[in-house]
Amino acid sequence: MVGELQVLKEGRFLFTYVEPNGTFATTDKPEIIPEVARKLVRVVDPGNTRNAEAEEVYVASVKELLQAGKTVAKPLPREVFETAAIAQLPPGASSLRGAHPAAGQAHALAPGDAGIHSVAGTPVVTIYGTSWCGACRAARQYFSDKKIPFADKDIEADPDAASELAEKASRAGVPTDRVPVLDVRGRLLLGFDPARVEALLGNPT
């Protein structure tokens, strides 16, 4: 995909946006897109069938389109768009980094944590979290209960895990000011929200 796409409010375009539960919906009416999802949407020109399943997609601000009557859509890798679109939403259950308990307690496992383990198999989710974060613990319990293989990486105890997360987040343009950050098949979710996890995985129940 090369160049930019001129988008007019009165033109014939399809807009794919993220809904509050993390699923994606498509409309030809930009004004119905929720305010929280308007900053970054995918734009498709129905007359150009080549971009239907492309690795790169055109993205634009519907907010700008509705205000000015036109905007410019620019190419972005599909997984970066999906991650950044979800990142527009309020984060799921999470803890701010740096808000951990007093020194000496930060890495203490909560009662029952020792029994939370991933099931066998190639991980489809990576949890970047800490030992003290309640939302991280809830995410581990959720994946364990659903028998979804996951990798659990403590970004305070493991510098390599912290670097790995920083690199992924930088590439996707999302913040890392809270934990957990979940890598769900290449898409980063800020905080733990089961509905958004299920939207990316397909309902695991």
N, CA, C and O of each residue as an XYZ file, in Angstrom:
820
protein
N       0.856     -1.181      0.000
C       0.000      0.000      0.000
C       0.892      1.231      0.000
O       1.781      1.367      0.841
N       0.648      2.122     -0.949
C       1.498      3.299     -1.090
C       0.639      4.549     -1.053
O      -0.483      4.554     -1.560
N       1.166      5.612     -0.452
C       0.488      6.889     -0.490
C      -0.654      7.020      0.495
O      -0.831      6.199      1.396
N      -1.427      8.082      0.296
C      -2.523      8.417      1.195
C      -3.851      8.301      0.453
O      -3.891      8.216     -0.775
N      -4.927      8.299      1.219
C      -6.272      8.194      0.666
C      -7.067      9.413      1.110
O      -7.239      9.647      2.307
N      -7.547     10.181      0.158
C      -8.376     11.332      0.483
C      -9.779     10.843      0.837
O     -10.394     10.093      0.078
N     -10.278     11.272      1.990
C     -11.580     10.825      2.466
C     -12.497     12.034      2.610
O     -12.172     12.995      3.307
N     -13.645     11.970      1.943
C     -14.621     13.045      2.010
C     -15.848     12.578      2.781
O     -16.264     11.427      2.650
N     -16.422     13.457      3.576
C     -17.587     13.107      4.380
C     -18.745     12.621      3.510
O     -19.487     11.724      3.910
N     -18.901     13.204      2.334
C     -19.984     12.814      1.435
C     -19.578     11.693      0.488
O     -20.355     11.316     -0.390
N     -18.381     11.160      0.652
C     -17.925     10.091     -0.234
C     -18.498      8.740      0.161
O     -19.202      8.617      1.163
N     -18.186      7.726     -0.643
C     -18.661      6.368     -0.370
C     -17.513      5.573      0.234
O     -16.705      4.991     -0.491
N     -17.442      5.548      1.545
C     -16.387      4.834      2.251
C     -17.008      3.972      3.341
O     -18.111      4.240      3.816
N     -16.277      2.934      3.724
C     -16.650      2.111      4.869
C     -15.667      2.394      5.990
O     -14.470      2.553      5.751
N     -16.176      2.457      7.215
C     -15.347      2.781      8.376
C     -15.434      1.645      9.389
O     -16.520      1.274      9.832
N     -14.274      1.098      9.748
C     -14.222      0.043     10.756
C     -13.681      0.637     12.049
O     -12.607      1.239     12.071
N     -14.438      0.460     13.122
C     -14.092      1.080     14.398
C     -14.234      0.049     15.517
O     -14.854     -1.000     15.341
N     -13.652      0.370     16.658
C     -13.706     -0.541     17.801
C     -14.889     -0.170     18.693
O     -15.120      1.005     18.979
N     -15.630     -1.179     19.125
C     -16.735     -0.983     20.057
C     -16.213     -1.140     21.482
O     -15.112     -1.657     21.673
N     -16.975     -0.705     22.488
C     -16.483     -0.744     23.873
C     -16.037     -2.111     24.361
O     -15.177     -2.192     25.238
N     -16.602     -3.203     23.816
C     -16.202     -4.539     24.266
C     -14.976     -5.066     23.522
O     -14.539     -6.190     23.770
N     -14.415     -4.258     22.606
C     -13.214     -4.670     21.900
C     -13.469     -5.318     20.556
O     -12.516     -5.627     19.841
N     -14.725     -5.534     20.187
C     -15.016     -6.065     18.856
C     -14.967     -4.921     17.846
O     -15.043     -3.749     18.213
N     -14.839     -5.278     16.576
C     -14.795     -4.269     15.529
C     -16.084     -4.316     14.722
O     -16.614     -5.390     14.441
N     -16.578     -3.151     14.357
C     -17.800     -3.035     13.570
C     -17.509     -2.119     12.383
O     -16.579     -1.314     12.419
N     -18.311     -2.254     11.341
C     -18.130     -1.454     10.130
C     -19.425     -0.739      9.785
O     -20.515     -1.297      9.908
N     -19.283      0.505      9.351
C     -20.445      1.300      8.969
C     -20.068      2.212      7.810
O     -18.891      2.487      7.580
N     -21.085      2.678      7.080
C     -20.841      3.708      6.072
C     -21.315      5.072      6.577
O     -21.344      6.046      5.826
N     -21.684      5.129      7.850
C     -22.165      6.369      8.462
C     -21.214      6.776      9.590
O     -21.389      6.333     10.725
N     -20.219      7.603      9.303
C     -19.210      7.941     10.323
C     -19.789      8.601     11.563
O     -19.206      8.498     12.642
N     -20.932      9.282     11.432
C     -21.497      9.985     12.584
C     -22.006      9.045     13.676
O     -22.205      9.477     14.811
N     -22.221      7.758     13.350
C     -22.696      6.833     14.393
C     -21.554      6.203     15.189
O     -21.795      5.502     16.171
N     -20.323      6.448     14.770
C     -19.177      5.881     15.482
C     -19.075      6.540     16.863
O     -19.093      7.768     16.954
N     -18.969      5.748     17.942
C     -18.880      6.333     19.285
C     -17.714      7.313     19.399
O     -16.652      7.109     18.811
N     -17.930      8.357     20.153
C     -16.913      9.406     20.329
C     -15.565      8.829     20.736
O     -14.525      9.265     20.242
N     -15.578      7.849     21.635
C     -14.331      7.291     22.165
C     -13.519      6.576     21.092
O     -12.315      6.385     21.264
N     -14.149      6.176     19.987
C     -13.458      5.404     18.956
C     -13.156      6.202     17.700
O     -12.684      5.632     16.716
N     -13.413      7.491     17.703
C     -13.312      8.278     16.481
C     -11.904      8.709     16.097
O     -11.660      9.080     14.949
N     -10.984      8.663     17.039
C      -9.636      9.160     16.750
C      -8.916      8.297     15.718
O      -8.114      8.802     14.932
N      -9.199      7.008     15.722
C      -8.504      6.102     14.810
C      -9.471      5.039     14.292
O      -9.919      4.173     15.044
N      -9.781      5.115     13.016
C     -10.649      4.126     12.382
C     -10.009      3.672     11.074
O      -9.184      4.370     10.486
N     -10.412      2.494     10.644
C      -9.963      1.997      9.342
C     -10.926      2.518      8.273
O     -12.142      2.530      8.468
N     -10.366      2.946      7.151
C     -11.176      3.451      6.038
C     -10.975      2.539      4.836
O      -9.847      2.241      4.443
N     -12.092      2.103      4.261
C     -12.044      1.252      3.071
C     -12.821      1.920      1.947
O     -13.952      2.370      2.132
N     -12.201      1.974      0.799
C     -12.880      2.434     -0.407
C     -13.493      1.202     -1.064
O     -12.759      0.366     -1.590
N     -14.830      1.067     -1.047
C     -15.465     -0.143     -1.590
C     -15.131     -0.393     -3.060
O     -15.235     -1.520     -3.544
N     -14.732      0.657     -3.761
C     -14.377      0.485     -5.168
C     -13.008     -0.135     -5.369
O     -12.645     -0.496     -6.488
N     -12.238     -0.262     -4.279
C     -10.895     -0.837     -4.384
C     -10.868     -2.143     -3.599
O     -10.626     -2.137     -2.392
N     -11.112     -3.256     -4.272
C     -11.192     -4.549     -3.586
C      -9.825     -5.067     -3.165
O      -9.743     -6.004     -2.371
N      -8.769     -4.488     -3.672
C      -7.428     -4.987     -3.325
C      -7.071     -4.758     -1.866
O      -6.226     -5.473     -1.326
N      -7.698     -3.769     -1.205
C      -7.312     -3.485      0.178
C      -8.151     -4.252      1.196
O      -8.028     -4.014      2.398
N      -9.004     -5.170      0.734
C      -9.903     -5.875      1.653
C      -9.153     -6.700      2.696
O      -9.507     -6.657      3.874
N      -8.139     -7.441      2.298
C      -7.412     -8.305      3.232
C      -5.927     -7.962      3.281
O      -5.099     -8.833      3.547
N      -5.588     -6.718      3.029
C      -4.193     -6.306      2.979
C      -3.552     -6.352      4.363
O      -4.236     -6.236      5.381
N      -2.233     -6.524      4.387
C      -1.492     -6.479      5.644
C      -1.446     -5.055      6.188
O      -1.358     -4.847      7.398
N      -1.505     -4.077      5.283
C      -1.591     -2.688      5.701
C      -2.988     -2.181      5.385
O      -3.606     -2.599      4.407
N      -3.478     -1.276      6.221
C      -4.812     -0.719      6.041
C      -4.718      0.797      6.121
O      -3.773      1.342      6.691
N      -5.710      1.472      5.544
C      -5.775      2.923      5.659
C      -6.490      3.291      6.951
O      -7.535      2.723      7.269
N      -5.927      4.246      7.703
C      -6.544      4.693      8.950
C      -6.635      6.211      8.952
O      -5.811      6.906      8.357
N      -7.662      6.708      9.637
C      -7.874      8.150      9.695
C      -8.637      8.508     10.952
O      -9.102      7.640     11.690
N      -8.756      9.806     11.179
C      -9.545     10.337     12.292
C     -10.933     10.706     11.785
O     -11.079     11.609     10.962
N     -11.946     10.008     12.277
C     -13.321     10.350     11.917
C     -13.724     11.659     12.587
O     -14.569     12.394     12.076
N     -13.121     11.942     13.721
C     -13.388     13.214     14.398
C     -13.062     14.377     13.465
O     -13.842     15.320     13.334
N     -11.905     14.298     12.823
C     -11.492     15.332     11.874
C     -12.416     15.357     10.659
O     -12.772     16.425     10.162
N     -12.796     14.181     10.188
C     -13.686     14.083      9.030
C     -15.023     14.772      9.302
O     -15.531     15.511      8.459
N     -15.589     14.525     10.487
C     -16.887     15.106     10.823
C     -16.799     16.614     11.049
O     -17.754     17.342     10.778
N     -15.657     17.079     11.542
C     -15.497     18.507     11.809
C     -15.192     19.291     10.540
O     -15.758     20.359     10.307
N     -14.281     18.743      9.711
C     -13.803     19.482      8.537
C     -14.466     19.051      7.230
O     -14.353     19.738      6.215
N     -15.159     17.910      7.259
C     -15.783     17.427      6.036
C     -14.852     16.604      5.167
O     -15.267     16.044      4.152
N     -13.587     16.535      5.571
C     -12.609     15.732      4.823
C     -11.434     15.422      5.733
O     -11.216     16.086      6.746
N     -10.680     14.396      5.349
C      -9.466     14.048      6.084
C      -8.588     13.207      5.175
O      -8.971     12.882      4.051
N      -7.427     12.863      5.661
C      -6.496     12.032      4.900
C      -6.270     10.743      5.677
O      -5.941     10.772      6.862
N      -6.449      9.614      5.001
C      -6.167      8.313      5.611
C      -4.771      7.871      5.194
O      -4.384      7.992      4.031
N      -4.023      7.355      6.166
C      -2.637      6.937      5.911
C      -2.494      5.447      6.169
O      -3.222      4.888      6.989
N      -1.559      4.793      5.474
C      -1.385      3.350      5.672
C      -0.728      3.030      7.005
O       0.138      3.763      7.485
N      -1.163      1.909      7.596
C      -0.638      1.432      8.869
C      -0.773     -0.087      8.874
O      -1.760     -0.614      8.360
N       0.200     -0.803      9.445
C       0.035     -2.260      9.543
C      -1.255     -2.596     10.289
O      -1.615     -1.930     11.260
N      -1.939     -3.632      9.824
C      -3.234     -3.993     10.388
C      -3.167     -4.229     11.898
O      -4.030     -3.748     12.632
N      -2.147     -4.968     12.378
C      -2.098     -5.273     13.809
C      -1.814     -4.021     14.635
O      -2.256     -3.928     15.780
N      -1.084     -3.055     14.070
C      -0.841     -1.794     14.773
C      -2.150     -1.013     14.879
O      -2.458     -0.450     15.930
N      -2.923     -0.981     13.779
C      -4.228     -0.310     13.830
C      -5.118     -0.944     14.894
O      -5.707     -0.232     15.707
N      -5.224     -2.270     14.901
C      -6.136     -2.927     15.840
C      -5.724     -2.676     17.286
O      -6.573     -2.439     18.145
N      -4.420     -2.729     17.554
C      -3.933     -2.457     18.910
C      -4.216     -1.011     19.316
O      -4.715     -0.753     20.411
N      -3.893     -0.070     18.424
C      -4.076      1.349     18.748
C      -5.557      1.710     18.861
O      -5.931      2.555     19.675
N      -6.400      1.071     18.043
C      -7.831      1.343     18.121
C      -8.380      0.907     19.477
O      -9.148      1.638     20.102
N      -7.987     -0.280     19.930
C      -8.443     -0.768     21.235
C      -7.878      0.100     22.361
O      -8.534      0.310     23.381
N      -6.657      0.602     22.166
C      -6.025      1.438     23.190
C      -6.751      2.765     23.395
O      -6.530      3.432     24.405
N      -7.624      3.166     22.442
C      -8.427      4.377     22.615
C      -9.446      4.216     23.744
O      -9.852      5.191     24.376
N      -9.851      2.967     23.985
C     -10.874      2.693     24.980
C     -10.308      2.862     26.388
O      -9.097      2.756     26.579
N     -11.156      3.119     27.365
C     -10.656      3.134     28.740
C     -10.008      1.789     29.052
O     -10.513      0.754     28.617
N      -8.890      1.779     29.805
C      -8.210      0.508     30.067
C      -9.078     -0.426     30.899
O      -9.969      0.005     31.631
N      -8.793     -1.714     30.767
C      -9.450     -2.701     31.609
C      -8.923     -2.598     33.032
O      -8.158     -1.691     33.358
N      -9.342     -3.539     33.878
C      -8.877     -3.558     35.267
C      -7.350     -3.562     35.292
O      -6.723     -4.379     34.618
N      -6.760     -2.674     36.049
C      -5.304     -2.546     36.018
C      -4.807     -1.807     37.253
O      -5.579     -1.258     38.039
N      -3.485     -1.819     37.386
C      -2.813     -1.080     38.456
C      -1.771     -0.181     37.818
O      -1.050     -0.602     36.913
N      -1.691      1.060     38.290
C      -0.665      1.955     37.775
C       0.705      1.463     38.214
O       0.902      1.061     39.361
N       1.648      1.503     37.275
C       3.009      1.126     37.645
C       3.540      2.154     38.627
O       3.300      3.353     38.490
N       4.268      1.660     39.620
C       4.784      2.551     40.648
C       3.853      2.674     41.840
O       4.195      3.290     42.849
N       2.652      2.071     41.713
C       1.698      2.142     42.826
C       1.743      0.857     43.644
O       0.770      0.497     44.307
N       2.878      0.172     43.593
C       2.988     -1.123     44.274
C       3.109     -0.952     45.786
O       3.363      0.145     46.283
N       2.924     -2.055     46.504
C       3.002     -1.986     47.971
C       4.379     -1.566     48.470
O       5.320     -1.413     47.692
N       4.471     -1.388     49.748
C       5.732     -0.969     50.373
C       6.835     -1.965     50.068
O       6.583     -3.143     49.819
N       8.068     -1.464     50.094
C       9.227     -2.314     49.839
C       9.191     -3.536     50.742
O       8.809     -3.454     51.909
N       9.589     -4.653     50.190
C       9.597     -5.894     50.946
C       8.344     -6.713     50.717
O       8.330     -7.918     50.968
N       7.276     -6.056     50.235
C       6.034     -6.767     49.945
C       5.762     -6.846     48.455
O       4.869     -7.580     48.032
N       6.510     -6.109     47.650
C       6.201     -5.956     46.233
C       6.164     -7.266     45.483
O       5.370     -7.421     44.555
N       7.005     -8.214     45.859
C       7.071     -9.458     45.109
C       6.476    -10.635     45.868
O       6.697    -11.794     45.515
N       5.721    -10.323     46.912
C       5.093    -11.410     47.664
C       3.860    -11.913     46.928
O       3.003    -11.121     46.537
N       3.769    -13.210     46.741
C       2.595    -13.797     46.090
C       1.390    -13.711     47.015
O       1.490    -13.948     48.219
N       0.260    -13.370     46.430
C      -0.976    -13.369     47.210
C      -1.391    -14.808     47.462
O      -0.980    -15.705     46.726
N      -2.207    -15.046     48.501
C      -2.657    -16.406     48.772
C      -3.338    -17.010     47.548
O      -4.220    -16.393     46.951
N      -2.927    -18.209     47.185
C      -3.528    -18.893     46.054
C      -2.788    -18.699     44.748
O      -2.979    -19.483     43.818
N      -1.921    -17.648     44.645
C      -1.205    -17.422     43.386
C      -0.314    -18.579     43.000
O      -0.149    -18.875     41.816
N       0.258    -19.233     43.987
C       1.191    -20.319     43.693
C       0.501    -21.454     42.937
O       1.166    -22.231     42.251
N      -0.822    -21.558     43.054
C      -1.540    -22.630     42.367
C      -2.043    -22.254     40.994
O      -2.687    -23.071     40.336
N      -1.769    -21.034     40.534
C      -2.232    -20.606     39.216
C      -1.141    -20.908     38.198
O      -0.057    -20.327     38.243
N      -1.437    -21.819     37.283
C      -0.452    -22.197     36.271
C      -1.102    -22.220     34.905
O      -2.301    -22.459     34.768
N      -0.283    -21.966     33.894
C      -0.766    -22.085     32.524
C      -0.896    -23.554     32.152
O      -0.148    -24.399     32.643
N      -1.854    -23.848     31.279
C      -1.985    -25.218     30.783
C      -0.929    -25.451     29.714
O      -0.351    -24.506     29.176
N      -0.685    -26.727     29.413
C       0.319    -27.072     28.415
C      -0.113    -26.566     27.041
O      -1.302    -26.457     26.744
N       0.867    -26.265     26.225
C       0.588    -25.822     24.865
C       1.299    -24.525     24.571
O       1.808    -23.864     25.476
N       1.335    -24.162     23.300
C       1.965    -22.919     22.890
C       1.130    -21.741     23.382
O      -0.061    -21.664     23.081
N       1.738    -20.822     24.135
C       0.959    -19.692     24.664
C       0.329    -18.860     23.547
O       0.986    -18.545     22.554
N      -0.930    -18.514     23.713
C      -1.601    -17.613     22.778
C      -1.731    -16.223     23.393
O      -2.125    -15.269     22.722
N      -1.396    -16.121     24.679
C      -1.457    -14.852     25.407
C      -0.188    -14.712     26.235
O       0.297    -15.685     26.811
N       0.345    -13.497     26.291
C       1.434    -13.193     27.220
C       0.943    -12.121     28.175
O       0.459    -11.070     27.756
N       1.073    -12.401     29.465
C       0.709    -11.423     30.495
C       1.992    -10.716     30.934
O       2.895    -11.346     31.483
N       2.069     -9.419     30.694
C       3.155     -8.607     31.224
C       2.606     -7.933     32.471
O       1.757     -7.046     32.381
N       3.087     -8.352     33.625
C       2.520     -7.839     34.858
C       3.527     -7.798     35.973
O       4.735     -7.778     35.740
N       3.018     -7.784     37.198
C       3.850     -7.793     38.396
C       3.235     -8.771     39.390
O       2.116     -9.252     39.209
N       3.984     -9.047     40.425
C       3.503    -10.002     41.425
C       2.451     -9.404     42.347
O       1.661    -10.142     42.936
N       2.425     -8.067     42.486
C       1.541     -7.428     43.457
C       0.225     -6.935     42.866
O      -0.668     -6.527     43.610
N       0.092     -6.965     41.552
C      -1.060     -6.369     40.874
C      -2.263     -7.306     40.901
O      -2.195     -8.427     40.396
N      -3.366     -6.843     41.494
C      -4.568     -7.662     41.587
C      -5.168     -7.995     40.235
O      -5.665     -9.104     40.040
N      -5.133     -7.050     39.288
C      -5.683     -7.308     37.955
C      -4.833     -8.339     37.210
O      -5.356     -9.128     36.424
N      -3.532     -8.331     37.458
C      -2.647     -9.345     36.855
C      -3.031    -10.729     37.381
O      -3.101    -11.699     36.626
N      -3.277    -10.798     38.683
C      -3.676    -12.054     39.318
C      -5.008    -12.544     38.735
O      -5.181    -13.734     38.472
N      -5.947    -11.605     38.537
C      -7.247    -11.969     37.956
C      -7.076    -12.496     36.533
O      -7.758    -13.438     36.132
N      -6.161    -11.886     35.767
C      -5.917    -12.347     34.399
C      -5.332    -13.761     34.403
O      -5.753    -14.613     33.622
N      -4.356    -14.005     35.290
C      -3.771    -15.355     35.381
C      -4.845    -16.386     35.718
O      -4.904    -17.459     35.117
N      -5.695    -16.045     36.690
C      -6.748    -16.965     37.108
C      -7.725    -17.231     35.969
O      -8.159    -18.366     35.771
N      -8.066    -16.195     35.230
C      -9.001    -16.318     34.109
C      -8.460    -17.292     33.055
O      -9.155    -18.218     32.638
N      -7.214    -17.068     32.634
C      -6.646    -17.925     31.584
C      -6.457    -19.352     32.082
O      -6.634    -20.309     31.329
N      -6.096    -19.487     33.355
C      -5.945    -20.813     33.940
C      -7.291    -21.538     33.968
O      -7.382    -22.704     33.584
N      -8.330    -20.843     34.422
C      -9.661    -21.441     34.499
C     -10.200    -21.819     33.124
O     -10.861    -22.845     32.963
N      -9.903    -20.963     32.122
C     -10.399    -21.212     30.757
C      -9.512    -22.193     29.989
O      -9.807    -22.553     28.850
N      -8.413    -22.623     30.634
C      -7.451    -23.536     30.022
C      -6.866    -22.956     28.724
O      -6.703    -23.655     27.724
N      -6.562    -21.675     28.779
C      -5.928    -20.980     27.664
C      -4.439    -20.873     27.968
O      -4.073    -20.245     28.962
N      -3.567    -21.463     27.151
C      -2.123    -21.395     27.430
C      -1.633    -19.942     27.430
O      -1.925    -19.176     26.512
N      -0.885    -19.578     28.473
C      -0.368    -18.213     28.549
C       1.049    -18.214     29.096
O       1.456    -19.119     29.825
N       1.790    -17.179     28.726
C       3.114    -16.928     29.294
C       2.963    -15.799     30.292
O       2.293    -14.806     30.009
N       3.577    -15.938     31.458
C       3.458    -14.961     32.533
C       4.813    -14.307     32.748
O       5.756    -14.972     33.176
N       4.928    -13.006     32.458
C       6.211    -12.320     32.541
C       6.120    -11.152     33.520
O       5.293    -10.253     33.359
N       6.972    -11.178     34.525
C       7.020    -10.146     35.557
C       7.990     -9.052     35.107
O       9.201     -9.269     35.067
N       7.458     -7.890     34.773
C       8.314     -6.843     34.208
C       9.135     -6.114     35.264
O       9.999     -5.307     34.920
N       8.885     -6.381     36.541
C       9.744     -5.825     37.591
C      10.883     -6.775     37.922
O      12.004     -6.336     38.177
N      10.606     -8.062     37.919
C      11.627     -9.046     38.296
C      12.495     -9.463     37.117
O      13.591     -9.985     37.323
N      12.036     -9.247     35.885
C      12.723     -9.741     34.690
C      12.984     -8.575     33.731
O      12.068     -8.141     33.031
N      14.220     -8.061     33.689
C      14.536     -6.930     32.795
C      14.288     -7.253     31.327
O      13.909     -6.369     30.558
N      14.498     -8.514     30.925
C      14.243     -8.892     29.530
C      12.760     -8.762     29.192
O      12.402     -8.333     28.095
N      11.902     -9.135     30.138
C      10.457     -9.003     29.925
C      10.073     -7.532     29.811
O       9.244     -7.171     28.976
N      10.669     -6.685     30.642
C      10.383     -5.250     30.587
C      10.807     -4.670     29.243
O      10.084     -3.866     28.655
N      11.980     -5.075     28.756
C      12.469     -4.590     27.455
C      11.585     -5.084     26.315
O      11.281     -4.344     25.380
N      11.182     -6.342     26.412
C      10.314     -6.937     25.395
C       8.996     -6.166     25.297
O       8.532     -5.849     24.202
N       8.400     -5.870     26.455
C       7.156     -5.118     26.470
C       7.364     -3.714     25.913
O       6.561     -3.236     25.112
N       8.441     -3.052     26.335
C       8.703     -1.686     25.865
C       8.827     -1.642     24.349
O       8.335     -0.713     23.710
N       9.482     -2.644     23.773
C       9.658     -2.688     22.317
C       8.310     -2.888     21.615
O       8.005     -2.201     20.641
N       7.511     -3.831     22.116
C       6.189     -4.090     21.507
C       5.297     -2.861     21.618
O       4.623     -2.492     20.656
N       5.293     -2.227     22.786
C       4.428     -1.070     23.015
C       4.844      0.107     22.151
O       3.995      0.833     21.635
N       6.141      0.299     21.992
C       6.641      1.385     21.160
C       6.224      1.174     19.709
O       5.807      2.110     19.027
N       6.342     -0.061     19.252
C       5.970     -0.396     17.869
C       4.479     -0.159     17.631
O       4.079      0.282     16.553
N       3.660     -0.454     18.643
C       2.209     -0.317     18.501
C       1.704      1.066     18.902
O       0.542      1.394     18.661
N       2.560      1.875     19.510
C       2.154      3.209     19.920
C       1.215      3.237     21.102
O       0.320      4.079     21.165
N       1.409      2.315     22.052
C       0.543      2.294     23.228
C       1.378      2.528     24.490
O       2.564      2.196     24.510
N       0.785      3.088     25.534
C       1.524      3.364     26.764
C       1.734      2.101     27.593
O       1.049      1.095     27.406
N       2.677      2.172     28.493
C       2.929      1.053     29.413
C       2.941      1.571     30.849
O       3.779      1.176     31.660
N       2.003      2.456     31.146
C       1.974      3.083     32.470
C       1.180      2.279     33.478
O       1.051      2.685     34.633
N       0.635      1.116     33.048
C      -0.166      0.296     33.951
C       0.041     -1.171     33.603
O       0.495     -1.509     32.510
N      -0.298     -2.028     34.545
C      -0.244     -3.474     34.337
C      -1.590     -4.072     34.726
O      -2.295     -3.519     35.571
N      -1.949     -5.193     34.119
C      -1.174     -5.901     33.112
C      -1.339     -5.290     31.725
O      -2.298     -4.572     31.441
N      -0.358     -5.606     30.869
C      -0.517     -5.428     29.432
C      -0.566     -6.838     28.868
O       0.336     -7.639     29.113
N      -1.595     -7.138     28.128
C      -1.775     -8.481     27.573
C      -1.477     -8.471     26.086
O      -2.025     -7.661     25.338
N      -0.609     -9.373     25.663
C      -0.372     -9.590     24.239
C      -1.247    -10.769     23.829
O      -0.955    -11.920     24.153
N      -2.319    -10.462     23.115
C      -3.265    -11.490     22.676
C      -3.107    -11.659     21.175
O      -3.652    -10.888     20.385
N      -2.348    -12.690     20.793
C      -2.091    -12.964     19.378
C      -1.598    -11.735     18.631
O      -2.054    -11.442     17.525
N      -0.666    -11.021     19.243
C      -0.037     -9.884     18.583
C      -0.712     -8.550     18.805
O      -0.193     -7.522     18.371
N      -1.866     -8.536     19.475
C      -2.553     -7.293     19.788
C      -2.388     -7.003     21.269
O      -2.590     -7.887     22.101
N      -2.023     -5.774     21.604
C      -1.809     -5.433     23.012
C      -3.080     -4.847     23.618
O      -3.706     -3.955     23.045
N      -3.446     -5.365     24.781
C      -4.586     -4.852     25.538
C      -4.063     -4.225     26.821
O      -3.252     -4.825     27.527
N      -4.529     -3.015     27.122
C      -4.136     -2.349     28.361
C      -5.118     -2.735     29.456
O      -6.311     -2.443     29.363
N      -4.618     -3.384     30.479
C      -5.485     -3.849     31.549
C      -6.179     -5.147     31.165
O      -6.028     -5.653     30.053
N      -6.941     -5.670     32.115
C      -7.618     -6.945     31.913
C      -9.123     -6.718     31.783
O      -9.780     -6.252     32.714
N      -9.645     -7.054     30.619
C     -11.081     -6.959     30.347
C     -11.473     -8.243     29.621
O     -11.149     -8.405     28.444
N     -12.172     -9.169     30.308
C     -12.498    -10.455     29.684
C     -13.229    -10.323     28.353
O     -12.996    -11.116     27.441
N     -14.121     -9.321     28.229
C     -14.870     -9.166     26.971
C     -13.931     -8.850     25.815
O     -14.116     -9.348     24.704
N     -12.922     -8.019     26.077
C     -11.978     -7.673     25.005
C     -11.075     -8.859     24.678
O     -10.734     -9.089     23.518
N     -10.696     -9.602     25.702
C      -9.901    -10.814     25.461
C     -10.686    -11.777     24.572
O     -10.157    -12.325     23.605
N     -11.949    -11.969     24.920
C     -12.781    -12.901     24.153
C     -13.019    -12.399     22.734
O     -13.155    -13.199     21.808
N     -13.069    -11.077     22.557
C     -13.248    -10.520     21.221
C     -12.058    -10.849     20.328
O     -12.225    -11.087     19.132
N     -10.854    -10.864     20.906
C      -9.655    -11.167     20.126
C      -9.409    -12.665     19.979
O      -8.868    -13.105     18.965
N      -9.795    -13.442     20.970
C      -9.556    -14.886     20.925
C     -10.715    -15.653     20.299
O     -10.551    -16.784     19.841
N     -11.898    -15.017     20.285
C     -13.107    -15.796     20.069
C     -13.506    -16.299     21.442
O     -12.640    -16.628     22.252
N     -14.789    -16.366     21.719
C     -15.251    -16.720     23.068
C     -14.688    -18.074     23.481
O     -15.040    -19.085     22.874
N     -13.802    -18.128     24.519
C     -13.157    -19.378     24.883
C     -14.020    -20.313     25.697
O     -13.583    -21.416     26.024
N     -15.240    -19.905     26.036
C     -16.083    -20.769     26.871
C     -16.734    -21.855     26.040
O     -17.480    -22.677     26.572
